[in-house]
């Protein structure tokens, strides 16, 4: 199995040119399945992981998140980036301390958000958000791990879909040391193109959480990285709930008859699996 240092080098190289899809597993099993499908890197999903533990998004603890990162990173040979939400702290010093711990879990990358969770003021003050990115950058550099830092501006998914403000924030985060920038929720060609142009040559991640685009279209727009957030987890929950509701409400089992055969799934986790 490749070393964490090797995976960090690979992850940085993936961001230098072209475009790649970085899908989002929610546990070690889904991570191994995605690695077997040939994806070159993976990213955790805070929502998908939270749902797997019976919690809503943004309610897992720091310790739970760190254990999750380690479990997923150790389950595959490809780079894994961690959805580190807001760094589990507000002040830059706390973000730095937590990022230091996350960088030691075997991750090849991690992301820091600028949302507050407070509907009346959903985004952190820009000056504080910038200092948090700087603190994360310094913490990663101090570890010597070369973990790739992604800075996220959440305006488009927290009720502040202001493109000019989003671009202002992403430029500031790039200047503060982010290796990659990400504005989940931007969807139109004009929005995506504007962000890519504004932060160039920094790589841009775009969230494809629904059927509004294709890999080819985003590649054409200059996007370097495409993630799906909690969409794969939602897809799994869709199938699970549909089958369970059929049994509960109708007393029939037709959905189970359409499931992937046991042997096919069980065989994916054979001890000899080369994705580990």
Number of C-alpha atoms within 10 A of each C-alpha: 13 11 12 23 17 14 24 23 17 16 23 17 10 17 20 12 12 13 21 20 20 23 26 28 28 24 20 18 16 16 28 24 17 20 23 16 9 10 16 19 24 27 28 28 26 24 22 24 25 19 18 13 10 10 13 14 15 15 13 18 10 16 12 13 21 20 13 20 29 19 17 26 29 19 20 25 20 28 31 33 28 32 23 25 20 20 25 18 16 15 14 19 15 16 24 22 17 20 28 20 16 26 24 17 19 24 27 31 28 25 24 26 22 25 21 16 13 10 10 8 13 17 20 18 12 15 10 14 27 24 17 28 30 21 22 31 23 16 21 25 13 11 14 10 20 21 30 23 24 28 31 26 26 24 22 16 14 18 13 14 14 12 17 12 14 21 21 16 24 26 18 19 26 23 15 20 18 25 20 25 28 25 25 21 19 22 17 11 12 11 14 22 15 15 24 22 14 14 20 12 12 20 23 26 27 23 21 22 18 10 6 8 13 11 15 10 11 21 15 13 16 20 24 23 25 22 22 20 26 22 20 18 21 15 10 11 15 12 13 13 11 13 19 17 14 15 15 11 8 9 10 13 14 11 15 16 9 9 10 9 10 8 8 9 11 9 11 15 15 9 8 9 12 13 19 18
